[in-house]
Amino acid sequence: MDHQYKRSLWTKIKSFLIESKRVLKITKKPSQEEFKTIVKMSGLGILIIGVIGFVIQIIATLIK
């Protein structure tokens, strides 16, 4: 393997780890209220996507 490539790869890995460490330092655990809101919004999004898929399936079945 080329020496320059190894150095470049090592630099990228080191940079990624430093950036990851910085992100983990500034993040915080969500409060219970924030968590509930996130769960509700995620559930609503999943439900909407499911309903859209169901409607498309019904339309496709009726077209046949």
TIVEXBA-597677 format. One record per residue (C-alpha): residue number from 1; residue in one letter; chain; x, y, z. Coordinates in Angstrom, 1 decimal. Example, Ala and Ser with C-alpha at 12.3 -4.5 7.8 and 13.67 -1.06 7.14 Angstrom:
2
1/a/A/12.3/-4.5/7.8
2/s/A/13.7/-1.1/7.1
//
This chain:
64
1/m/A/0.0/0.0/0.0
2/d/A/1.3/3.5/-0.8
3/h/A/2.8/5.4/2.1
4/q/A/0.9/8.6/1.2
5/y/A/-2.4/6.6/1.1
6/k/A/-1.8/5.2/4.5
7/r/A/-1.1/8.7/5.9
8/s/A/-4.2/10.1/4.2
9/l/A/-6.4/7.3/5.6
10/w/A/-5.0/7.7/9.1
11/t/A/-5.6/11.4/8.9
12/k/A/-9.2/10.9/7.8
13/i/A/-9.8/8.4/10.6
14/k/A/-8.2/10.6/13.2
15/s/A/-10.2/13.6/12.0
16/f/A/-13.4/11.6/12.1
17/l/A/-12.7/10.4/15.7
18/i/A/-12.0/14.0/16.9
19/e/A/-15.1/15.3/15.3
20/s/A/-17.2/12.4/16.8
21/k/A/-15.8/13.2/20.2
22/r/A/-16.7/16.9/19.8
23/v/A/-20.3/16.0/18.8
24/l/A/-20.7/13.6/21.8
25/k/A/-19.5/16.3/24.2
26/i/A/-22.1/18.9/23.1
27/t/A/-25.1/16.5/22.9
28/k/A/-27.4/16.0/25.8
29/k/A/-30.0/13.5/26.8
30/p/A/-33.5/14.7/25.9
31/s/A/-35.9/15.5/28.7
32/q/A/-38.9/13.2/29.2
33/e/A/-41.1/15.8/27.5
34/e/A/-38.8/16.1/24.5
35/f/A/-38.6/12.3/24.3
36/k/A/-42.4/11.9/24.3
37/t/A/-42.7/14.5/21.5
38/i/A/-40.1/12.7/19.4
39/v/A/-41.9/9.4/19.9
40/k/A/-45.3/10.9/19.0
41/m/A/-43.9/12.6/15.8
42/s/A/-42.0/9.4/14.7
43/g/A/-45.2/7.3/15.3
44/l/A/-47.3/9.8/13.4
45/g/A/-44.8/9.8/10.5
46/i/A/-44.8/6.0/10.4
47/l/A/-48.6/6.0/10.4
48/i/A/-48.9/8.5/7.6
49/i/A/-46.4/6.5/5.4
50/g/A/-48.4/3.3/6.2
51/v/A/-51.7/4.9/5.2
52/i/A/-50.2/6.2/2.0
53/g/A/-48.9/2.8/1.2
54/f/A/-52.2/1.2/2.0
55/v/A/-54.1/3.7/-0.2
56/i/A/-51.7/3.0/-3.1
57/q/A/-52.2/-0.7/-2.7
58/i/A/-56.0/-0.4/-2.7
59/i/A/-55.9/1.8/-5.8
60/a/A/-53.5/-0.7/-7.5
61/t/A/-55.9/-3.5/-6.6
62/l/A/-58.9/-1.7/-8.0
63/i/A/-57.1/-0.8/-11.3
64/k/A/-56.4/-4.5/-12.1
//
